[in-house]
Structure formats: structure tokens, C-alpha cells
Amino acid sequence: QVQLVESGGGLVQPGGSLRLSCAASGTIFSAYAMAWFRQAPGKQRELVAHILSDSSTIYADSMNDRFTISRDNAKNTVFLQMNSLKPEDTAVYYCSLPALGKWGQGTQVTVSS
């Protein structure tokens, strides 16, 4: 059974940084593309970034200047480094394994002074 477990969310001041982690189990992690999505209150879930099995990356518009997706196949983990955070980045961030239709439970990120 495939499971994705996010961690690393929290409250941060504007301009701060957070690093989200997503640990995968129950599958051959290295074979799959992974993705981060986010959903702000009252808004639709949106793509933040994809990372393919060869570690090439794809970012949604306006995300690649402050966010960096990466993966560690030895640890079955995908990361999202978020810098220069803004209040509009406040959302629940979800890890996804799109090929298998799997989602994590989400981790809350709140950017506020």
C-alpha cells in the first residue's frame, strides 16, 4: 500500500523559509515522478512543481523563482524548499504521486507576521 506522509509545515513570517518533506512507502519511489500541490482557503488546488524520475523539474508559473523541488531516492523522500515566503503562499501543501493517484494528508503552511 502506497503511503505519502508530509512534514515540515508551520507558521513563518513573511520573507522566511520552510522546507517540506514527503516520505513515500510501499512503492518503487525512484521510478515515479512526484509533485507538490497547494490549496489555499477558498481556492482550487494548484500545482506547485513536478520532479520526474530522472530529477528533472517542472514548475508552475511564478513558482520557480522562490521554490525548489528535489528528491532523495535513497530516502524515498521528495522535498520542497520555499524561500522568501509571502502571505499569499499560505495554503495546505500536498505531496502527490500522480501516476498512482496517491496523495498525502497535507501539511499547513501559514505565512503571517
Long-range contacts (C-beta under 8 A, 24 or more apart in sequence): 1-26, 2-26, 2-27, 2-97, 2-100, 2-102, 3-102, 4-95, 4-96, 4-97, 4-102, 4-103, 4-104, 5-104, 5-105, 6-93, 6-94, 6-95, 6-104, 6-105, 6-106, 6-107, 7-107, 8-107, 9-93, 9-107, 9-108, 9-109, 10-108, 10-109, 10-110, 11-110, 11-112, 12-85, 12-109, 12-110, 12-111, 13-111, 13-112, 13-113, 14-85, 14-86, 14-87, 14-111, 14-112, 14-113, 15-84, 15-85, 16-85, 16-111, 17-81, 17-82, 17-83, 17-84, 17-85, 18-82, 18-85, 18-109, 19-79, 19-80, 19-81, 19-82, 20-79, 20-80, 20-82, 20-93, 20-95, 20-107, 20-109, 21-77, 21-78, 21-79, 22-77, 22-78, 22-79, 22-80, 22-95, 22-104, 23-75, 23-76, 23-77, 24-76, 24-77, 24-78, 24-95, 24-97, 25-76, 27-97, 27-100, 29-73, 29-76, 30-73, 32-97, 32-99, 32-100, 33-97, 33-98, 33-99, 34-69, 34-71, 34-78, 34-95, 34-96, 34-97, 34-98, 35-95, 35-96, 35-97, 35-98, 36-69, 36-78, 36-80, 36-93, 36-94, 36-95, 36-96, 37-93, 37-94, 37-96, 38-89, 38-91, 38-92, 38-93, 38-94, 38-109, 39-91, 39-92, 39-94, 39-106, 40-88, 40-90, 40-91, 41-90, 41-91, 43-91, 45-94, 48-80, 48-93, 49-80, 50-98, 51-78, 82-109, 85-109, 85-111, 86-111, 87-111, 87-112
